[in-house]
Amino acid sequence: MAEPIILGSASPRRRELLGQLGVAFEVALVDVDESGLSNDDVAASVERTSLAKFDAFAAQHVALLGRRLLTADTLVAGAGSVLGKPASAADAESTLAALSGEELTIASAVCCGEVGGQANRRTVITTVQLRPLDEAEIRDYVATGAAADKAGALELQGRAASFIASMDGCWSNVVGLPLCATAELLGLPSGAQGWSPCSGRRCGANRG
């Protein structure tokens, strides 16, 4: 029986998404200094960070050498900058006001391979067009607490889903792990466990 895949991520959303593919996995983490890895080019930034996490496993988890590993990184950009998590409710409200009617770029990079070996990589980009938001709905949304700990204060897979006017690309990428690219890297057949692959042209899974 094959050993479980190592998921190098603490994200509960990534754990949930990977579970949808029906593969056995366990979680292990590494310490990576991400300063200097990110800039305004979100695709290049997530590629550097995901690969840095992958490469760090060989030194920090010697016992895992040769085990199959999956790492990922996701960034959201909008209104001319990479979006971080809001520092306060007031910060969340001002961020959402600036993003009203704007287009978001969501980029994820996924690395897969054996610990200590070379990573196979895929980068997926999804664009999300937000509709115009008024002050009252921004205030009501932030009051629910949904904006806390979310990039750009946007819980797009939850309460902020109604803010989306249109989307082009992979929806699971918006949540945090593009299943199209991940399934391809894991060698899973199309349609396995109920997931459906995205078009490589639309979601960017043909990159890398």
C-alpha positions as CSV (number, residue, x, y, z in Angstrom):
1,M,0.0,0.0,0.0
2,A,1.4,3.4,-1.0
3,E,2.4,5.8,1.7
4,P,0.2,8.9,2.1
5,I,1.2,12.0,0.3
6,I,2.8,14.7,2.4
7,L,0.9,18.0,2.2
8,G,3.2,20.9,3.1
9,S,0.5,23.3,4.2
10,A,-1.4,24.3,7.3
11,S,-4.3,25.6,5.4
12,P,-7.6,23.9,6.4
13,R,-9.0,24.9,3.0
14,R,-6.2,23.1,1.2
15,R,-6.7,20.0,3.4
16,E,-10.4,20.0,2.5
17,L,-9.8,20.4,-1.2
18,L,-7.1,17.7,-1.4
19,G,-9.5,15.4,0.4
20,Q,-11.9,15.9,-2.4
21,L,-9.5,14.1,-4.7
22,G,-9.8,11.0,-2.6
23,V,-6.0,10.6,-1.9
24,A,-4.5,9.7,1.4
25,F,-2.3,12.4,2.9
26,E,-0.7,13.7,6.1
27,V,0.4,17.2,6.9
28,A,3.9,18.3,7.7
29,L,5.2,21.9,7.8
30,V,8.5,23.7,7.2
31,D,9.9,27.1,8.2
32,V,10.5,29.3,5.2
33,D,11.6,32.9,5.2
34,E,9.2,34.4,2.6
35,S,10.6,37.9,2.7
36,G,11.9,38.8,-0.7
37,L,9.9,36.0,-2.4
38,S,6.9,38.1,-3.2
39,N,6.4,41.1,-5.4
40,D,3.8,42.6,-7.7
41,D,4.2,39.7,-10.1
42,V,1.8,37.3,-8.4
43,A,2.6,34.3,-10.7
44,A,6.3,34.6,-10.2
45,S,5.9,35.2,-6.5
46,V,3.8,32.1,-5.8
47,E,6.1,30.0,-7.9
48,R,9.1,31.1,-5.8
49,T,7.4,30.5,-2.5
50,S,5.9,27.1,-3.3
51,L,9.2,25.9,-4.6
52,A,11.0,27.3,-1.5
53,K,8.6,25.3,0.7
54,F,9.2,22.2,-1.4
55,D,13.0,22.5,-1.3
56,A,13.1,23.2,2.5
57,F,11.6,19.7,3.3
58,A,14.9,17.9,2.4
59,A,16.8,19.7,5.1
60,Q,14.1,20.1,7.7
61,H,12.5,16.6,7.4
62,V,15.3,14.1,6.7
63,A,13.0,11.2,7.7
64,L,10.7,12.1,4.8
65,L,13.3,11.8,2.1
66,G,11.8,10.0,-0.9
67,R,8.2,10.5,0.2
68,R,5.8,12.2,-2.2
69,L,5.3,15.8,-1.3
70,L,2.8,18.5,-2.4
71,T,3.3,22.2,-1.6
72,A,1.4,25.3,-2.7
73,D,1.2,29.0,-2.4
74,T,-1.6,31.4,-3.3
75,L,-1.7,35.2,-3.7
76,V,-4.5,37.6,-4.5
77,A,-3.9,41.0,-6.3
78,G,-6.3,43.8,-6.9
79,A,-6.4,47.6,-7.2
80,G,-2.8,47.6,-8.2
81,S,-1.2,45.6,-5.4
82,V,-0.9,42.2,-3.7
83,L,-3.6,41.9,-1.1
84,G,-2.8,41.0,2.5
85,K,-5.1,40.2,5.4
86,P,-6.8,43.2,7.1
87,A,-5.4,44.5,10.3
88,S,-8.7,45.6,11.7
89,A,-12.4,45.9,10.8
90,A,-11.8,49.5,9.6
91,D,-8.9,48.3,7.4
92,A,-11.2,45.6,6.0
93,E,-13.9,48.2,5.1
94,S,-11.4,50.5,3.4
95,T,-9.9,47.6,1.5
96,L,-13.3,46.5,0.2
97,A,-14.2,50.0,-0.7
98,A,-11.0,50.2,-2.8
99,L,-11.8,46.8,-4.5
100,S,-15.4,47.7,-5.3
101,G,-15.9,47.0,-9.0
102,E,-12.3,46.0,-9.5
103,E,-10.8,42.8,-11.1
104,L,-8.9,40.4,-8.9
105,T,-6.0,38.2,-10.0
106,I,-5.7,35.0,-8.0
107,A,-2.5,33.0,-8.6
108,S,-1.6,29.6,-7.1
109,A,1.6,27.5,-7.7
110,V,1.6,23.8,-6.9
111,C,4.8,21.7,-6.6
112,C,4.8,17.9,-6.5
113,G,7.6,15.4,-6.3
114,E,9.7,13.3,-3.9
115,V,11.3,15.0,-0.9
116,G,14.9,15.7,-1.9
117,G,14.2,15.5,-5.6
118,Q,13.0,17.8,-8.3
119,A,9.5,19.3,-8.2
120,N,7.0,19.2,-11.0
121,R,5.2,22.5,-11.1
122,R,1.9,24.0,-12.2
123,T,0.8,27.6,-11.9
124,V,-2.9,28.5,-12.2
125,I,-4.4,32.0,-12.6
126,T,-8.0,32.9,-12.1
127,T,-9.5,36.4,-12.6
128,V,-12.5,37.5,-10.6
129,Q,-14.6,40.6,-11.4
130,L,-16.2,42.2,-8.4
131,R,-19.4,44.1,-8.7
132,P,-19.7,47.6,-7.2
133,L,-20.2,47.4,-3.5
134,D,-22.1,50.0,-1.4
135,E,-21.0,51.2,2.1
136,A,-23.9,49.5,3.9
137,E,-23.2,46.0,2.5
138,I,-19.5,46.4,3.1
139,R,-20.2,47.3,6.7
140,D,-22.7,44.5,7.2
141,Y,-20.3,42.0,5.7
142,V,-17.3,43.0,7.8
143,A,-19.5,42.9,10.9
144,T,-20.1,39.1,10.4
145,G,-16.3,38.5,10.9
146,A,-16.0,36.9,7.5
147,A,-13.3,39.4,6.4
148,A,-10.9,38.6,9.2
149,D,-7.8,36.5,8.2
150,K,-8.8,36.6,4.5
151,A,-6.6,38.1,1.7
152,G,-8.2,41.3,0.6
153,A,-10.8,40.8,3.4
154,L,-12.7,38.6,0.9
155,E,-14.2,35.2,1.8
156,L,-15.0,34.5,-1.8
157,Q,-16.0,30.9,-1.1
158,G,-18.4,32.1,1.6
159,R,-20.2,35.3,2.5
160,A,-18.3,37.3,-0.2
161,A,-19.5,35.0,-3.0
162,S,-22.3,37.5,-3.7
163,F,-19.7,40.2,-4.5
164,I,-18.6,38.2,-7.6
165,A,-19.9,39.6,-10.9
166,S,-18.0,37.1,-13.1
167,M,-15.1,34.7,-13.0
168,D,-12.7,33.2,-15.6
169,G,-10.7,30.2,-14.6
170,C,-10.5,27.5,-11.9
171,W,-12.9,28.0,-8.9
172,S,-10.9,25.8,-6.5
173,N,-7.9,28.0,-7.2
174,V,-9.9,30.8,-5.6
175,V,-10.4,28.7,-2.5
176,G,-6.7,27.9,-2.3
177,L,-5.8,24.8,-4.2
178,P,-6.4,24.3,-7.9
179,L,-7.7,20.8,-8.2
180,C,-7.2,20.7,-12.0
181,A,-3.4,21.2,-11.7
182,T,-3.1,19.2,-8.5
183,A,-4.9,16.2,-10.0
184,E,-2.7,16.4,-13.0
185,L,0.5,16.5,-10.9
186,L,-0.7,13.5,-8.9
187,G,-1.5,11.5,-12.1
188,L,-5.2,11.1,-11.3
189,P,-7.6,10.3,-14.1
190,S,-10.1,12.9,-15.2
191,G,-13.4,12.6,-13.3
192,A,-11.8,10.7,-10.4
193,Q,-13.7,11.1,-7.1
194,G,-16.2,13.5,-8.6
195,W,-13.8,16.4,-9.5
196,S,-13.9,17.8,-13.0
197,P,-10.8,19.3,-14.6
198,C,-10.7,22.8,-15.8
199,S,-9.6,23.8,-19.3
200,G,-5.8,24.4,-19.3
201,R,-6.3,27.4,-21.5
202,R,-8.8,29.0,-19.1
203,C,-7.3,28.2,-15.7
204,G,-3.6,28.3,-16.7
205,A,-2.8,24.7,-15.8
206,N,-0.8,24.4,-18.9
207,R,1.9,26.6,-17.5
208,G,5.1,25.1,-16.1
